[in-house]
Amino acid sequence: MIEKELLNPLYAELFDLIGEDAMKKIYENYQGLTITIPKKLYKGELVAERIRSLGVIDQKTKQTLARQYDYSQRQIERFLKKK
């Protein structure tokens, strides 16, 4: 049983966010490491491949894809131009 009040602040926050079991798994697997969390959930190169596979895309679809993948519409257009 974890004594939450004694946890380091990061582990206490993880405990609140994801629960005790998941927090313990993170601790067991990554303790002592410095972890950088990317700002983007989706990898740009893979998103670009997916978007290019769609073929010709209209402006509204570009807007939808930008929101879906959390990239700017300009970045979506760059993905389409880059081959």
DAJO-V345564 format. One record per residue. N is the residue number from 1. SS is DSSP state (H for helix, E for strand, L for the rest). PHI is phi in radians with two decimals (NA if undefined). PSI is psi as a letter, one per 40 degrees, with the letter a starting at -180 (none if undefined). Layout:
n & ss & phi & psi
N & SS & PHI & PSI
N & SS & PHI & PSI
This chain:
n & ss & phi & psi
1 & L & NA & h
2 & L & -1.38 & h
3 & L & -1.65 & g
4 & H & -0.98 & d
5 & H & -1.13 & e
6 & H & -1.74 & e
7 & L & -1.23 & i
8 & L & -1.06 & i
9 & H & -0.94 & d
10 & H & -1.09 & d
11 & H & -1.18 & d
12 & H & -1.13 & d
13 & H & -1.17 & d
14 & H & -1.07 & d
15 & H & -0.96 & d
16 & H & -1.21 & d
17 & H & -1.32 & d
18 & H & -2.14 & e
19 & L & 1.68 & i
20 & H & -1.10 & d
21 & H & -1.10 & d
22 & H & -1.16 & d
23 & H & -1.06 & d
24 & H & -1.14 & d
25 & H & -1.12 & d
26 & H & -1.08 & d
27 & H & -1.03 & d
28 & H & -1.14 & d
29 & H & -1.57 & d
30 & H & -2.19 & e
31 & L & -0.99 & h
32 & L & 1.53 & e
33 & L & -1.61 & i
34 & L & -1.67 & h
35 & L & -2.01 & h
36 & L & -1.84 & h
37 & L & -1.66 & h
38 & L & -1.08 & i
39 & L & -1.18 & d
40 & L & -1.63 & h
41 & L & -1.30 & d
42 & L & -1.81 & h
43 & L & -1.28 & h
44 & H & -0.95 & d
45 & H & -1.10 & d
46 & H & -1.28 & d
47 & H & -1.11 & d
48 & H & -1.05 & d
49 & H & -1.05 & d
50 & H & -1.07 & d
51 & H & -1.16 & d
52 & H & -1.12 & d
53 & L & -1.23 & e
54 & L & -1.35 & e
55 & L & 1.50 & a
56 & L & -1.27 & h
57 & L & -2.20 & h
58 & L & -1.45 & i
59 & H & -1.07 & d
60 & H & -1.12 & d
61 & H & -1.16 & d
62 & H & -1.04 & d
63 & H & -1.10 & d
64 & H & -1.10 & d
65 & H & -1.12 & d
66 & H & -1.04 & d
67 & H & -1.18 & d
68 & H & -1.08 & d
69 & H & -1.78 & e
70 & L & 1.04 & f
71 & L & -2.10 & i
72 & L & -1.27 & i
73 & H & -1.11 & d
74 & H & -1.07 & d
75 & H & -1.16 & d
76 & H & -1.05 & d
77 & H & -1.11 & d
78 & H & -1.12 & d
79 & H & -1.02 & d
80 & H & -1.22 & d
81 & H & -1.32 & d
82 & L & -1.36 & h
83 & L & -2.04 & none
